[in-house]
Amino acid sequence: MTQGMFVKKTGPAFSAEALLEWYDRHARSLPWRVMPAARRAGEKPDPYRVWLSEIMLQQTTIVAARDYFLDFTRRWPSVADLAAAPLDDVLARWAGLGYYARARNLHAAAKVVTEKLGGVFPETSAELETLPGIGPYTAAAIAAICHDERVPVIDGNVERVLSRVLRLENPPREAKPELRKVLAGIVPERAGDFAQALMDLGATLCAPRSTACALCPLQPDCAATDLPDPTVYPRKPEKAERPTRRGHAYVLIRNDGAIWLVQRPDKGLLAKMTGVPVSEWAAASGAPDYPVAGDWRKAGEVVHVFTHFRLELAVWVLGDAPDPAGKGWWSPPGQLGDEALPSVFRKVLASALA
């Protein structure tokens, strides 16, 4: 462990028992969660629902993911139902949630579980990691929540809590192995409730911009609680500059109002999702290269920020458009909501149709 990384260096980081007592009283009610009282009565979490929620919550807030989760579980109540669904349908219902590789991996993993594992999810984190789209964190979360495997589960909320309890002087992602060792020494038999309790604590009492230390069950052991401002932890890494890419988006509108859509390539950003024709996205956009000849008009510009770059698109519109060459389809205005359109293309269409 790096010298000077933690202010708190000896003994257990905090009391798991105090945290679980707090969770038994204050656990958040979430559509994929089995509450503590129900677990004590013998109800077990459904691995399908826990897995689905964990995939949706990657890079997404609970507020944003909740309606998607409810929609998915209404349409596909079991992993076999999801596996049987066409990928295009899954992508369409995922549209707007972002990070679309998650949806493709979700469908692929459902097929593996259904076709190769008899519809039963693996129980250990090591086995869960063999499924498409399941990394160490997600595997640990599912194994702990569903089967009480005593493994450390560290998401952004848990990183924040541990950073404050320990007064971690390094950005937490730089100290992930050390944090994992600290947490591994504390995980109790109720590993699933313990993991969810830490997540809830970080989402409520130990939030990013505010703390309620007087109400926190970890306050007696927290090295940051006596600071004037505990929110100075976790320490933030230096931000890398996000480059800007530019391009053109072409919206073809038929005389009946239908819009020409295409499917994006099988690999790369927004793979297999639906969009409108676009130019290459590069540091300099260059002049527009329209997909068909006509009286094109500029309908503004849209900006969309991806994880690794900022995208600026000039939006061009052609009314009474002919059928373009190449693969695609005309989507009637009333059906656009059912298309697998990522947020960036919904912005383009909003600008074009304004």
C-alpha positions, -999 to +999 in steps of 0.1 A: +000+000+000+014+034-010+028+053+020+007+082+030-022+072+008-046+070+037-049+091+068-066+062+086-041+033+086-049+008+114-078-014+123-110-020+104-123+009+083-157+008+099-184-013+115-203-035+091-229-042+118-237-005+123-240+000+085-264-030+082-285-017+111-289+016+093-297-002+060-324-023+077-342+010+086-334+032+056-329+010+025-342+026-006-371+009-023-360+001-059-379-020-085-351-046-087-343-048-050-355-073-024-359-053+008-341-064+040-373-076+057-383-096+027-348-112+025-351-122+062-385-138+054-368-159+027-373-140-005-343-142-028-332-116-054-339-126-090-305-127-108-321-116-141-335-084-126-303-077-106-282-082-137-305-061-159-304-033-133-266-034-129-261-032-167-285-003-170-269+016-141-235+016-156-228+052-165-265+060-158-284+073-128-312+055-110-337+082-121-328+076-158-326+038-156-358+031-136-383+036-165-361+016-189-359-012-163-397-013-159-402-012-196-378-041-202-392-063-175-427-057-188-417-067-223-393-094-214-401-107-179-373-134-180-339-139-195-354-164-220-378-137-232-350-112-237-329-138-255-358-145-279-363-108-287-348-095-320-317-074-313-333-045-332-362-045-307-338-044-278-318-016-293-350+004-300-361+001-263-326+010-251-324+041-273-317+072-252-300+054-224-266+057-240-235+035-242-252+012-267-226-016-265-243-024-231-275-033-250-257-055-275-239-073-248-271-076-227-287-095-256-257-116-262-254-126-225-291-134-224-286-158-253-256-175-236-276-179-203-306-193-222-290-215-248-259-227-230-266-225-193-302-237-192-316-203-183-297-202-150-272-174-142-238-185-127-236-179-090-200-169-085-184-136-096-156-156-114-182-174-135-203-144-141-173-126-156-174-151-185-206-136-198-206-108-224-206-073-210-200-084-173-168-070-158-154-074-123-177-048-107-209-061-122-200-097-115-192-090-079-225-070-075-246-098-089-228-125-069-230-106-036-266-094-040-280-127-052-259-152-034-241-133-006-207-141-021-183-122+003-166-101-023-159-063-023-184-044-045-171-009-054-191+015-075-188+053-076-209+057-044-187+032-025-155+049-038-168+082-024-177+067+010-144+049+014-125+080+003-140+100+031-138+073+058-101+068+050-093+103+038-078+088+007-053+113-007-052+097-041-080+097-066-100+065-058-096+049-092-058+051-088-061+032-055-088+006-065-066-024-055-060-009-020-097+000-016-106-036-026-083-050+001-098-027+027-133-036+019-126-074+015-116-074+052-150-061+063-176-078+041-200-098+064-222-128+058-250-105+046-227-095+017-256-085-006-272-062+019-238-048+029-230-039-007-264-022-012-261-004+021-228+012+011-244+022-023-274+037-005-252+055+020-232+071-008-264+081-027-280+097+004-260+107+035-226+108+018-236+124-015-212+140-040-219+176-029-233+172+006-229+151+037-251+144+067-224+132+090-246+134+122-269+108+107-243+085+093-236+051+109-200+053+099-194+087+115-175+073+145-149+057+122-148+084+095-115+104+091-132+132+072-162+138+094-143+165+115-131+184+085-148+218+077-158+203+043-157+165+039-167+169+003-131+177-006-129+139-008-126+120-030-097+137-046-103+144-082-079+133-110-067+158-135-092+160-164-079+152-199-089+176-225-118+163-245-112+168-283-139+181-307-150+163-338-172+178-365-193+166-393-226+168-412-260+151-407-284+148-436-321+146-430-342+135-461-379+140-458-403+125-483-434+144-494-455+123-470-433+133-441-414+100-438-377+103-429-349+083-444-331+062-418-301+039-420-285+014-397-250+022-385-221-002-391-218-034-371-188-022-352-176+011-337-195+039-319-233+035-319-229+001-337-261-013-352-281+017-340-304+037-362-295+071-375-296+095-405-269+096-431-238+114-418-203+124-430-172+113-413-166+128-379-132+145-378-113+174-364-124+195-394-158+188-411-151+201-446-178+209-471-211+188-470-212+158-494-250+154-498-262+118-503-286+129-531-288+160-553-314+186-543-322+220-527-306+213-493-310+239-465-291+242-433-312+236-402-288+246-374-262+227-356-263+202-327-237+194-300-234+160-283-208+150-258-196+115-258-173+100-232-141+107-251-150+136-275-174+164-282-193+162-315-206+192-335-229+183-364-243+207-390-278+196-398-290+197-435-325+190-446-340+181-480-378+181-485-396+161-511-366+138-512-362+110-536-352+074-527-315+075-520-291+048-531-279+023-505-296+005-477-321+022-455-358+027-450-385+055-448-399+058-413-433+075-410-434+104-385-457+085-361-432+056-359-400+075-352-405+069-314-401+032-320-368+035-339-335+027-322-324+063-324-296+074-300-298+107-284-275+124-309-298+115-338-329+126-318-312+160-314-305+161-352-342+153-360-354+178-335-333+205-352-344+194-386-381+194-378-382+226-357 
